[in-house]
């Protein structure tokens, strides 16, 4: 289920514009479901001012699931915009667990590569968990929203490696599946991949990748807004849908 929540959050990160100056704050909301049942609600807020950005993502689990799953989560990031794309400077992640709360912070060097991790309580040492040495070229989960903000010629031509402090993930949009419909909606195929930091049983060929689909619409600034994301999971069909 943690993988499902991570995929939902990652896949529903949204787009804005590459031109950072004088942009209104971006606020978006999504409902997440599994097998037709409500899982929770995700909110995204992005601010861009000059060459700086902040991004915040929050996920609230529905009340009925709080007794069996970890609870609410919140991620915050800040950094610089270079040609409309993010160079992270700091990232914080908090989760309200059933047994304990977790707070993880990642610092970045001048090139935007992870340089230091602080966690309370400390992250459990394992043979498979990776550190900053294996996280070069990644961005944090909240800054991924800002990367998706960059306008691009092909809405479905995008790939990013994301580091959450212990694991490296890859999220790709892999090509236009359909032409825009009458509403201007483009349907893309996508792929979530586990790259490093996972137990061996999760890195087998039939376990490490998960396809998904996404419907996107172009905003007035040339960025792309996901209106629906869906995927098949072992728990049943999962989806995240934009709502006002």
C-alpha positions in Angstrom: 0.0 0.0 0.0 2.9 2.4 0.6 3.9 1.9 -3.0 0.4 2.7 -4.1 0.4 6.0 -2.1 3.9 6.9 -3.4 2.8 6.2 -7.0 -0.4 8.3 -6.5 1.5 11.2 -5.1 4.2 11.0 -7.8 1.9 10.6 -10.7 -0.5 13.4 -9.7 2.3 16.0 -9.4 1.2 18.7 -11.8 2.4 21.4 -14.2 2.7 25.1 -14.3 4.8 27.5 -16.5 8.5 27.8 -17.1 8.4 31.6 -16.8 8.9 32.1 -13.1 8.3 35.9 -12.8 4.8 37.2 -11.7 3.0 33.9 -11.7 -0.1 33.3 -9.5 0.2 30.6 -6.9 -0.9 27.2 -8.2 -3.4 25.2 -6.1 -4.7 21.7 -7.2 -6.7 19.0 -5.5 -7.1 15.3 -6.3 -9.3 12.5 -5.0 -7.5 9.1 -4.8 -9.5 5.8 -4.9 -8.6 2.1 -5.0 -11.1 -0.5 -6.3 -13.7 2.2 -6.4 -13.2 3.0 -2.7 -11.9 6.4 -1.4 -8.2 6.3 -0.3 -7.7 10.0 0.5 -7.2 13.5 -0.9 -4.0 15.1 -2.3 -3.3 18.8 -2.5 -0.5 20.6 -4.3 0.6 24.2 -3.9 3.4 25.9 -5.9 4.8 29.4 -5.6 7.3 30.9 -8.1 8.9 34.3 -7.6 11.8 35.4 -9.8 14.2 32.5 -9.9 13.0 30.9 -6.7 10.2 28.3 -6.1 8.5 26.5 -3.2 6.3 23.5 -3.6 4.1 21.7 -1.0 2.3 18.4 -1.4 -0.1 17.0 1.3 -2.0 13.7 1.4 -4.8 13.1 3.9 -5.9 9.5 4.3 -9.6 8.8 4.8 -10.6 8.2 8.4 -11.6 4.6 8.0 -8.1 3.6 6.9 -6.1 5.3 9.7 -6.3 2.2 11.9 -4.5 0.0 9.4 -2.3 2.4 7.3 0.1 5.2 8.0 -1.7 8.5 8.1 -1.3 11.9 6.7 1.8 12.9 4.8 3.3 16.3 3.8 6.3 17.2 1.6 7.8 20.6 1.1 10.6 21.8 -1.2 12.4 25.0 -2.1 15.0 25.8 -4.7 16.0 27.8 -7.8 14.6 27.8 -11.2 17.1 27.6 -14.1 15.5 28.0 -17.5 12.2 27.1 -15.9 13.5 23.8 -14.3 14.1 23.2 -10.6 17.4 23.0 -8.9 16.4 21.8 -5.3 18.0 23.4 -2.3 16.0 21.7 0.5 13.3 19.1 1.0 11.3 18.0 4.1 8.9 15.1 4.4 6.6 14.3 7.4 4.3 11.4 7.9 1.9 10.6 10.8 2.4 6.9 11.3 0.2 4.5 13.2 3.0 3.8 15.7 5.4 6.8 15.3 5.8 9.9 13.2 8.7 10.3 10.7 10.5 13.5 9.7 13.1 13.4 6.9 15.1 16.4 5.5 17.4 16.4 2.5 19.9 19.2 1.8 21.3 19.7 -1.7 24.6 21.0 -3.0 25.0 24.0 -5.4 24.3 21.7 -8.4 21.1 20.4 -6.9 22.4 17.0 -6.0 21.4 15.5 -2.6 24.3 16.1 -0.1 22.9 15.4 3.4 20.0 13.5 5.0 18.6 14.1 8.5 15.9 11.9 9.9 14.0 11.7 13.1 13.8 8.9 14.1 17.0 7.9 12.2 16.3 5.8 9.1 16.8 2.1 9.6 20.1 0.9 8.4 19.7 -1.9 5.8 21.8 -3.6 3.2 19.7 -2.2 0.4 19.0 1.4 1.5 21.0 4.0 -0.6 22.4 7.3 0.5 23.3 10.6 -1.2 26.3 9.0 -2.9 23.9 7.0 -5.1 21.4 9.8 -5.6 23.2 12.1 -8.0 21.0 13.5 -10.8 17.8 13.1 -8.8 15.2 15.6 -7.5 13.0 15.3 -4.5 9.3 14.4 -4.8 7.9 17.9 -4.3 10.3 19.5 -6.8 9.1 16.9 -9.3 5.9 19.1 -9.5 8.0 22.0 -10.6 9.9 20.0 -13.2 6.5 19.0 -14.7 5.8 22.7 -14.8 8.2 23.2 -17.7 6.4 23.5 -21.1 7.4 20.9 -23.6 6.5 20.2 -27.2 5.4 16.7 -26.5 3.2 16.5 -23.3 4.2 12.8 -22.9 8.0 13.2 -23.4 9.3 13.4 -19.8 11.4 11.3 -17.4 12.7 12.0 -13.9 14.6 10.2 -11.2 13.3 11.0 -7.7 15.1 10.4 -4.4 13.0 10.3 -1.2 15.9 9.9 1.3 16.2 6.2 1.1 15.1 5.0 -2.4 15.6 6.1 -6.0 12.5 6.0 -8.3 12.0 6.8 -12.0 8.8 8.2 -13.3 8.4 8.5 -17.1 5.7 9.6 -19.5 6.4 7.3 -22.5 4.5 8.7 -25.4 1.1 9.9 -26.7 -1.4 7.1 -26.6 -4.2 9.1 -28.2 -4.7 12.4 -30.0 -6.3 15.3 -28.1 -10.1 14.9 -27.7 -12.6 17.6 -28.1 -11.7 19.0 -24.7 -8.0 19.2 -25.6 -7.2 16.2 -23.3 -4.2 14.2 -24.2 -3.8 10.6 -22.9 -0.3 9.5 -22.2 1.2 6.1 -21.1 3.6 6.1 -18.2 5.9 3.9 -16.3 7.0 3.9 -12.6 10.3 2.1 -11.9 12.1 1.1 -8.8 15.8 1.9 -9.4 17.6 1.4 -6.1 17.1 1.2 -2.3 14.5 -1.7 -2.4 14.5 -5.2 -1.1 15.6 -7.8 -3.7 12.1 -9.2 -3.9 10.8 -5.9 -5.1 13.5 -5.6 -7.9 12.5 -8.7 -9.8 11.4 -8.1 -13.5 7.8 -8.7 -12.6 7.8 -6.5 -9.5 10.0 -3.4 -10.2 8.0 -1.6 -12.9 4.3 -0.5 -13.0 2.6 1.0 -16.0 0.0 3.8 -15.6 -2.0 6.1 -17.8 -2.5 9.9 -17.5 -4.8 12.4 -19.0 -3.3 15.9 -19.4 -4.5 19.3 -20.5 -2.4 22.2 -21.5 -2.6 25.3 -19.3 -2.5 28.9 -20.6 1.3 29.1 -20.0 2.2 26.0 -22.0 2.5 23.6 -19.0 0.6 20.4 -18.6 -2.1 19.6 -16.0 -2.9 16.0 -15.1 -6.7 15.6 -14.8 -6.7 11.9 -14.1 -4.1 9.2 -13.4 -5.0 5.5 -13.2 -3.2 2.1 -12.9 -4.0 -1.5 -12.1 -2.7 -2.7 -8.7 -3.0 -5.9 -6.7 -5.6 -4.1 -4.6 -7.7 -3.3 -7.7 -7.8 -0.3 -10.1 -6.3 2.8 -8.5 -6.9 6.4 -9.7 -6.4 10.0 -8.8 -8.8 12.5 -10.3 -8.6 16.3 -10.2 -11.5 18.2 -8.6 -12.4 21.8 -7.9 
